[in-house]
Amino acid sequence: MAIQSILAEKTVSVTELRKKPCDYFMDEPVAVLSNNKTAGYMISAQVYEQMIALIESQSKISRFRPTQERLSQIAKENAQVLLAASDETLGDFTE
């Protein structure tokens, strides 16, 4: 039998989470359980932003935000994909 750590004081099942997901965005982590195993954690936007700021302050290069060069590359690649897309692929998309 494998033992799994739950790194939160509060837990919620996936079934309960689906009913009212906004109730579980808290200022502390909430473990989301699926079949009694941790599937993930939910936290508030404020806590997530604080975590990212802390991680980025410890690193010279941000792994969470693309550089200007990477953003340009992503834009070019996406433009090529959109230009090559057919009406069938785009479906009901309109501007």
DSSP file (Angstrom, degrees, kcal/mol; ACC not computed):
  #  RESIDUE AA STRUCTURE BP1 BP2  ACC     N-H-->O    O-->H-N    N-H-->O    O-->H-N    TCO  KAPPA ALPHA  PHI   PSI    X-CA   Y-CA   Z-CA
    1    1 A M              0   0    0      0, 0.0     2,-0.3     0, 0.0     0, 0.0   0.000 360.0 360.0 360.0 124.8    0.0    0.0    0.0
    2    2 A A        -     0   0    0      1,-0.0     2,-0.5     2,-0.0     0, 0.0  -0.605 360.0-144.0 -83.8 140.8    1.5    3.3   -1.1
    3    3 A I        -     0   0    0     -2,-0.3     2,-0.4     2,-0.0    -1,-0.0  -0.895  14.8-164.4-106.0 133.5    1.3    6.3    1.3
    4    4 A Q        -     0   0    0     -2,-0.5     2,-0.3     2,-0.0    -2,-0.0  -0.956  14.5-131.7-121.3 134.8    0.8    9.7   -0.1
    5    5 A S        -     0   0    0     -2,-0.4     2,-0.6     2,-0.0    33,-0.1  -0.616  10.8-151.7 -80.9 141.0    1.3   13.0    1.6
    6    6 A I        -     0   0    0     -2,-0.3     2,-0.8     2,-0.1    25,-0.0  -0.968   3.3-159.3-112.3 115.8   -1.4   15.7    1.4
    7    7 A L        +     0   0    0     -2,-0.6     2,-0.3    23,-0.0    -2,-0.0  -0.231  65.6  69.0 -93.1  46.1    0.2   19.1    1.7
    8    8 A A        -     0   0    0     -2,-0.8    22,-0.1     1,-0.1    -2,-0.1  -0.984  69.5-139.2-156.1 151.8   -2.9   20.9    2.8
    9    9 A E  S    S+     0   0    0     20,-0.4     2,-0.4    -2,-0.3    21,-0.1   0.723  91.2  56.2 -84.7 -22.4   -5.1   21.0    5.9
   10   10 A K  E     -a   30   0A   0     19,-0.7    21,-2.7     2,-0.0     2,-0.3  -0.866  65.9-173.1-113.3 145.9   -8.3   21.1    3.8
   11   11 A T  E     -a   31   0A   0     -2,-0.4     2,-0.3    19,-0.2    21,-0.2  -0.932   6.5-174.5-132.8 157.8   -9.5   18.6    1.2
   12   12 A V  E     -a   32   0A   0     19,-2.3    21,-3.0    -2,-0.3     2,-0.2  -0.986  25.4-120.8-147.7 144.5  -12.3   18.4   -1.4
   13   13 A S  E  >  -a   33   0A   0     -2,-0.3     4,-2.6    19,-0.2    21,-0.2  -0.499  26.9-116.8 -81.1 156.8  -13.4   15.7   -3.7
   14   14 A V  H  > S+     0   0    0     19,-2.0     4,-2.0     1,-0.2     5,-0.1   0.886 116.6  56.3 -58.5 -38.8  -13.5   16.3   -7.5
   15   15 A T  H  > S+     0   0    0      1,-0.2     4,-0.8     2,-0.2    -1,-0.2   0.929 110.7  41.9 -60.5 -47.6  -17.2   15.7   -7.3
   16   16 A E  H >> S+     0   0    0      1,-0.2     4,-1.2     2,-0.2     3,-0.7   0.882 110.8  57.8 -67.6 -38.0  -17.8   18.4   -4.7
   17   17 A L  H 3< S+     0   0    0     -4,-2.6    -1,-0.2     1,-0.2    -2,-0.2   0.880 100.4  57.4 -59.7 -39.4  -15.4   20.7   -6.5
   18   18 A R  H 3< S+     0   0    0     -4,-2.0    -1,-0.2     1,-0.2    -2,-0.2   0.796 100.6  58.6 -63.5 -28.6  -17.5   20.6   -9.6
   19   19 A K  H << S-     0   0    0     -4,-0.8    -1,-0.2    -3,-0.7    -2,-0.2   0.926 131.0  -0.9 -69.0 -45.4  -20.6   21.8   -7.8
   20   20 A K    ><  +     0   0    0     -4,-1.2     3,-1.3    -3,-0.2     4,-0.3  -0.577  67.8 171.3-146.5  75.5  -19.1   25.1   -6.6
   21   21 A P  G >  S+     0   0    0      0, 0.0     3,-1.7     0, 0.0     4,-0.2   0.836  75.7  62.8 -61.3 -33.7  -15.5   25.5   -7.7
   22   22 A C  G >  S+     0   0    0      1,-0.3     3,-1.1     2,-0.2    -5,-0.0   0.746  90.4  69.1 -65.7 -21.2  -15.2   29.2   -6.6
   23   23 A D  G <  S+     0   0    0     -3,-1.3    -1,-0.3     1,-0.2    -6,-0.0   0.684  97.5  53.1 -67.7 -16.0  -15.8   28.1   -3.0
   24   24 A Y  G <  S+     0   0    0     -3,-1.7     2,-1.2    -4,-0.3    -1,-0.2   0.352  74.5 102.5-107.8   5.5  -12.4   26.4   -2.9
   25   25 A F    <   +     0   0    0     -3,-1.1     2,-0.2    -4,-0.2    18,-0.1  -0.775  57.6 157.2 -85.6  98.3  -10.1   29.3   -4.1
   26   26 A M        -     0   0    0     -2,-1.2    18,-2.4     2,-0.4    21,-0.2  -0.629  60.3-104.8-120.4 174.2   -8.8   30.1   -0.7
   27   27 A D  S    S+     0   0    0     -2,-0.2    16,-0.1    16,-0.2    -2,-0.1   0.226 108.5  50.7 -85.7  14.9   -5.8   31.8    0.9
   28   28 A E  S    S-     0   0    0     14,-0.1    -2,-0.4   -20,-0.0    14,-0.1  -0.971 102.6 -88.0-142.9 154.3   -4.5   28.4    1.8
   29   29 A P        -     0   0    0      0, 0.0   -19,-0.7     0, 0.0     2,-0.5  -0.321  32.4-159.1 -67.5 145.7   -4.1   25.3   -0.3
   30   30 A V  E     -aB  10  42A   0     12,-1.9    12,-2.4    -6,-0.1     2,-0.4  -0.994  16.5-134.1-122.4 121.9   -7.0   22.9   -0.7
   31   31 A A  E     -aB  11  41A   0    -21,-2.7   -19,-2.3    -2,-0.5     2,-0.6  -0.615  13.5-146.5 -77.6 130.6   -6.1   19.4   -1.8
   32   32 A V  E     -aB  12  40A   0      8,-3.2     7,-3.6    -2,-0.4     8,-1.2  -0.883  17.8-156.0 -99.6 120.7   -8.4   18.1   -4.6
   33   33 A L  E     -aB  13  38A   0    -21,-3.0   -19,-2.0    -2,-0.6     2,-0.4  -0.801  17.1-176.4-105.4 138.5   -8.9   14.3   -4.2
   34   34 A S  E >  S- B   0  37A   0      3,-2.9     3,-1.2    -2,-0.4   -21,-0.0  -0.986  84.1 -11.3-128.9 119.4   -9.8   11.8   -6.9
   35   35 A N  T 3  S-     0   0    0     -2,-0.4    -1,-0.1     1,-0.3     3,-0.1   0.892 129.5 -58.7  54.6  41.1  -10.4    8.3   -5.7
   36   36 A N  T 3  S+     0   0    0      1,-0.2     2,-0.4    -3,-0.0    -1,-0.3   0.676 117.7 109.8  62.4  21.7   -8.8    9.3   -2.4
   37   37 A K  E <  S-B   34   0A   0     -3,-1.2    -3,-2.9   -31,-0.0     2,-0.4  -0.960  80.5-100.6-122.7 145.6   -5.6   10.4   -4.1
   38   38 A T  E     +B   33   0A   0     -2,-0.4    -5,-0.2    -5,-0.2     3,-0.1  -0.493  38.3 174.5 -67.7 118.7   -4.4   13.9   -4.5
   39   39 A A  E     -     0   0A   0     -7,-3.6     2,-0.3    -2,-0.4    -1,-0.2   0.689  62.5 -49.2 -94.2 -24.4   -5.1   15.1   -8.0
   40   40 A G  E     -B   32   0A   0     -8,-1.2    -8,-3.2     2,-0.0     2,-0.3  -0.978  55.0 -95.7 174.3-174.3   -4.0   18.6   -7.5
   41   41 A Y  E     -B   31   0A   0     -2,-0.3     2,-0.4   -10,-0.2   -10,-0.2  -0.968  20.7-149.5-131.1 146.5   -4.2   21.7   -5.3
   42   42 A M  E     +B   30   0A   0    -12,-2.4   -12,-1.9    -2,-0.3     2,-0.3  -0.944  22.2 164.6-115.9 138.6   -6.4   24.8   -5.5
   43   43 A I        -     0   0    0     -2,-0.4   -16,-0.2   -14,-0.2   -19,-0.1  -0.935  39.7 -91.1-142.4 165.4   -5.3   28.2   -4.2
   44   44 A S     >  -     0   0    0    -18,-2.4     4,-2.2    -2,-0.3     5,-0.2  -0.323  36.5-112.3 -73.7 161.7   -6.4   31.8   -4.6
   45   45 A A  H  > S+     0   0    0      1,-0.2     4,-2.7     2,-0.2     5,-0.2   0.882 117.7  56.1 -60.5 -38.9   -5.1   34.0   -7.4
   46   46 A Q  H  > S+     0   0    0      1,-0.2     4,-2.0     2,-0.2    -1,-0.2   0.917 108.7  45.3 -62.0 -44.6   -3.4   36.2   -4.7
   47   47 A V  H  > S+     0   0    0      2,-0.2     4,-2.3   -21,-0.2    -1,-0.2   0.905 112.9  51.2 -66.9 -40.9   -1.5   33.2   -3.2
   48   48 A Y  H  X S+     0   0    0     -4,-2.2     4,-2.4     1,-0.2    -2,-0.2   0.932 110.1  48.9 -60.9 -45.8   -0.5   32.0   -6.7
   49   49 A E  H  X S+     0   0    0     -4,-2.7     4,-2.3     1,-0.2    -1,-0.2   0.875 110.9  50.7 -62.6 -37.9    0.8   35.4   -7.7
   50   50 A Q  H  X S+     0   0    0     -4,-2.0     4,-2.2    -5,-0.2    -1,-0.2   0.896 109.8  50.6 -65.8 -40.0    2.8   35.6   -4.4
   51   51 A M  H  X S+     0   0    0     -4,-2.3     4,-2.6     2,-0.2    -2,-0.2   0.922 111.3  47.7 -62.8 -44.6    4.3   32.1   -5.1
   52   52 A I  H  X S+     0   0    0     -4,-2.4     4,-3.1     1,-0.2     5,-0.2   0.920 111.2  50.8 -63.6 -44.2    5.4   33.1   -8.6
   53   53 A A  H  X S+     0   0    0     -4,-2.3     4,-2.0     1,-0.2    -1,-0.2   0.905 111.6  48.2 -60.2 -41.4    6.9   36.4   -7.3
   54   54 A L  H  X S+     0   0    0     -4,-2.2     4,-0.9     2,-0.2    -2,-0.2   0.925 113.5  46.5 -65.3 -45.0    8.8   34.4   -4.7
   55   55 A I  H >< S+     0   0    0     -4,-2.6     3,-0.8     1,-0.2     4,-0.4   0.929 113.5  48.8 -62.9 -45.3   10.1   31.9   -7.2
   56   56 A E  H >< S+     0   0    0     -4,-3.1     3,-1.0     1,-0.3    -1,-0.2   0.844 105.3  57.9 -65.5 -33.0   11.1   34.5   -9.7
   57   57 A S  H 3< S+     0   0    0     -4,-2.0    -1,-0.3     1,-0.2    -2,-0.2   0.742 106.7  50.1 -68.9 -20.3   12.9   36.5   -7.0
   58   58 A Q  T << S+     0   0    0     -4,-0.9     2,-0.4    -3,-0.8    -1,-0.2   0.494 109.0  60.5 -92.5  -5.6   15.1   33.4   -6.4
   59   59 A S    <   -     0   0    0     -3,-1.0     3,-0.1    -4,-0.4     4,-0.0  -0.943  66.8-146.9-127.0 144.4   15.9   32.9  -10.1
   60   60 A K  S    S+     0   0    0     -2,-0.4     2,-0.5     1,-0.2    -1,-0.1   0.836  93.3  45.9 -75.4 -32.8   17.6   35.1  -12.6
   61   61 A I  S    S-     0   0    0      2,-0.0     2,-0.3     0, 0.0    -1,-0.2  -0.948  87.1-129.6-115.2 127.1   15.5   33.9  -15.5
   62   62 A S        -     0   0    0     -2,-0.5     5,-0.1     1,-0.1    -6,-0.1  -0.572  16.2-170.6 -74.6 130.4   11.8   33.5  -15.1
   63   63 A R  S    S+     0   0    0     -2,-0.3    -1,-0.1     1,-0.1    -7,-0.0   0.484  83.8  55.6 -94.1  -5.1   10.4   30.2  -16.1
   64   64 A F  S    S+     0   0    0      1,-0.2    -1,-0.1   -12,-0.1    -2,-0.0   0.615 102.7  52.4-104.6 -15.8    6.8   31.4  -15.8
   65   65 A R  S    S-     0   0    0      0, 0.0    -1,-0.2     0, 0.0    -3,-0.1  -0.983  82.9-124.9-126.0 126.2    6.8   34.3  -18.1
   66   66 A P        -     0   0    0      0, 0.0    -3,-0.1     0, 0.0    -2,-0.0  -0.335  26.2-116.9 -68.3 148.8    8.1   34.1  -21.7
   67   67 A T     >  -     0   0    0      1,-0.1     4,-2.5    -5,-0.1     5,-0.2  -0.280  31.5-102.2 -73.3 168.5   10.8   36.5  -22.9
   68   68 A Q  H  > S+     0   0    0      1,-0.2     4,-2.2     2,-0.2     5,-0.2   0.890 125.2  53.2 -59.2 -39.6   10.1   39.0  -25.6
   69   69 A E  H  > S+     0   0    0      1,-0.2     4,-2.0     2,-0.2    -1,-0.2   0.916 110.2  46.6 -61.9 -44.1   12.0   36.8  -28.0
   70   70 A R  H  > S+     0   0    0      2,-0.2     4,-2.7     1,-0.2    -2,-0.2   0.888 109.9  53.6 -67.2 -39.2    9.8   33.8  -27.1
   71   71 A L  H  X S+     0   0    0     -4,-2.5     4,-2.4     2,-0.2    -1,-0.2   0.905 109.1  49.3 -61.4 -41.5    6.6   35.8  -27.3
   72   72 A S  H  X S+     0   0    0     -4,-2.2     4,-2.4     2,-0.2    -2,-0.2   0.909 111.1  49.5 -63.2 -42.5    7.6   36.9  -30.9
   73   73 A Q  H  X S+     0   0    0     -4,-2.0     4,-2.4     2,-0.2    -2,-0.2   0.921 111.2  48.9 -63.0 -44.3    8.3   33.2  -31.8
   74   74 A I  H  X S+     0   0    0     -4,-2.7     4,-2.5     1,-0.2    -2,-0.2   0.915 111.1  50.6 -61.4 -43.9    4.9   32.1  -30.4
   75   75 A A  H  X S+     0   0    0     -4,-2.4     4,-2.2     2,-0.2    -2,-0.2   0.909 111.3  47.7 -61.9 -43.5    3.1   34.9  -32.3
   76   76 A K  H  X S+     0   0    0     -4,-2.4     4,-2.1     2,-0.2    -2,-0.2   0.928 112.9  48.2 -63.7 -45.3    4.8   33.9  -35.6
   77   77 A E  H  X S+     0   0    0     -4,-2.4     4,-2.0     1,-0.2    -2,-0.2   0.905 113.3  47.4 -63.0 -42.1    4.0   30.2  -35.1
   78   78 A N  H  X S+     0   0    0     -4,-2.5     4,-2.5     2,-0.2    -1,-0.2   0.865 109.0  54.2 -68.9 -35.6    0.4   30.9  -34.3
   79   79 A A  H  X S+     0   0    0     -4,-2.2     4,-2.5    -5,-0.2    -1,-0.2   0.913 108.7  49.5 -62.6 -42.4    0.0   33.3  -37.2
   80   80 A Q  H  X S+     0   0    0     -4,-2.1     4,-1.7     2,-0.2    -2,-0.2   0.909 111.0  49.3 -62.8 -42.4    1.3   30.5  -39.5
   81   81 A V  H  X S+     0   0    0     -4,-2.0     4,-0.8     2,-0.2    -2,-0.2   0.922 112.7  47.2 -63.6 -44.4   -1.2   28.0  -38.0
   82   82 A L  H >< S+     0   0    0     -4,-2.5     3,-0.6     1,-0.2    -2,-0.2   0.901 111.2  50.6 -65.4 -40.8   -4.1   30.5  -38.4
   83   83 A L  H 3< S+     0   0    0     -4,-2.5    -1,-0.2     1,-0.2    -2,-0.2   0.839 113.2  46.3 -65.8 -31.9   -3.2   31.3  -42.0
   84   84 A A  H 3< S+     0   0    0     -4,-1.7    -1,-0.2    -5,-0.2    -2,-0.2   0.580  90.7 109.1 -85.5 -10.6   -3.0   27.6  -42.9
   85   85 A A    <<  -     0   0    0     -4,-0.8     2,-0.2    -3,-0.6    -3,-0.0  -0.388  61.6-138.0 -72.6 143.0   -6.3   26.7  -41.1
   86   86 A S     >  -     0   0    0     -2,-0.1     4,-2.3     1,-0.1     5,-0.2  -0.482  26.7-106.7 -91.1 167.3   -9.3   25.8  -43.2
   87   87 A D  H  > S+     0   0    0      1,-0.2     4,-1.5     2,-0.2     6,-0.2   0.866 122.8  54.5 -60.7 -35.1  -12.9   27.0  -42.6
   88   88 A E  H  4 S+     0   0    0      2,-0.2    -1,-0.2     1,-0.2     4,-0.1   0.904 108.3  47.8 -65.3 -41.5  -13.6   23.5  -41.4
   89   89 A T  H  4 S+     0   0    0      1,-0.2    -2,-0.2     2,-0.1    -1,-0.2   0.896 112.7  48.4 -66.5 -40.4  -10.8   23.6  -38.8
   90   90 A L  H >< S-     0   0    0     -4,-2.3     3,-1.3     1,-0.2    -1,-0.2   0.741  88.7-175.3 -74.3 -22.2  -11.8   27.0  -37.6
   91   91 A G  T 3<  -     0   0    0     -4,-1.5    -1,-0.2     1,-0.2    -2,-0.1  -0.434  64.1 -11.8  68.2-130.2  -15.5   26.0  -37.2
   92   92 A D  T 3  S+     0   0    0     -2,-0.2    -1,-0.2    -4,-0.1     2,-0.1   0.198  92.0 142.4 -92.0  14.9  -17.8   28.8  -36.2
   93   93 A F    <   +     0   0    0     -3,-1.3     2,-0.3    -6,-0.2    -3,-0.1  -0.345  21.3 169.2 -62.8 131.4  -15.0   31.2  -35.3
   94   94 A T              0   0    0     -2,-0.1    -2,-0.0     1,-0.0    -1,-0.0  -0.969 360.0 360.0-137.9 156.2  -15.8   34.8  -36.2
   95   95 A E              0   0    0     -2,-0.3    -2,-0.1     0, 0.0    -1,-0.0   0.426 360.0 360.0 -91.3 360.0  -14.1   38.1  -35.4
